[in-house]
């Protein structure tokens, strides 16, 4: 075992994964399960029944006080003022030049309290950025902020059977609507339960103190067993989110891409008078962008597309027009799918493109997100 | 525990070799298919291609990644397992049988001495 591996962080569910004989990999500085049985099997379980994911590596930031809303609305692209207590929204944290620092979920827990859930790989950078903003531009605001990420575990219960399963532990959770969050109780501790996810299926995300994680996992697994619930790893999480067309930081989103380029303009509230990145994002919205993030599907027989493969035009000029940022074999569709950036003129749904795979080009088509949706 | 048949020879890059006259059949080991996880696409070498031992000549793709497969021996490709085109999972289910990759007519049979015995290969994968 090399040095790097011994320094990886472990979630409170590490022993649980070991007992399940999970295959572990490094992800964002953490030792995480990539699969338990098979990526395809776990993927299908989430589409047809349910899957349970350890997402304890993700970060949680708390904000409170009379100026918490004002502060966060200066930092985040979406409009937090639109949330009632108990609601959440997808949003982004941007630099002044519009480059994405992270994409995240922001919840309004009460009149003056907010919870942000951020990516594991960006946690430290986000927190440093937020602290720096607080101590420079927003010194006079009245608010408290904390980063209890190390004390909190999180898991995602996803799939059409998720509501039925969660009702066995949190009877009221099944009444939550999409993007709502509730502060509930589990074994004497606070549990935040939201109706959100990263799979394109109905489902819930749950945050509990580290010490309650294993018991909650066991409870959900035993309730779900008869309904087809499987533990699911990062491998299935990635194929599911790619089919859903969701961005992943480090792939579709980097500090060199903006939310407008990433086709996330719907999460940028340009009607807010002032927030980090607003000037650039408003200009891009007004003037258009030179490249845009697309979802695509391979249309003939080919190997799966992969990150960094080149994209060429299929309009006869055979020009290089972009690059794949995420690619995989879709377990639901049985063909290659991906996300990537192309010149704006080629980003329209239905446009034919070509993906270069080991020096040969294969046809693909720009597709509307989600790439896969159940017909029901 | 991965299966390592005793009648085959192995490359440290996890291919197996079965010899018949001057022709070797090549596939990947049970340990390799387990590590790769379920395969979804396999690209085999063109017939007639002349290869030097250690050349990458096939690609296997799991849901997550693409990996090169190397020829353990020099020679000319005289047959490929085209059934893998529509059923790549055969490699996972039967790596030493129906999951074979290609047959190569050897140009340098002395290279067989560079391959690992089943015991040596077992030692390598158990580290």
Interface residues (C-beta under 8 A of the other chain):
Chain A: X34 X35 X38 X39 X40 X43 X235 X238 X239 X302 X303 X304 X306 X328 X329 X331 X358
Chain B: X37 X38 X40 X41 X43 X59 X61 X62 X63 X64 X65 X66
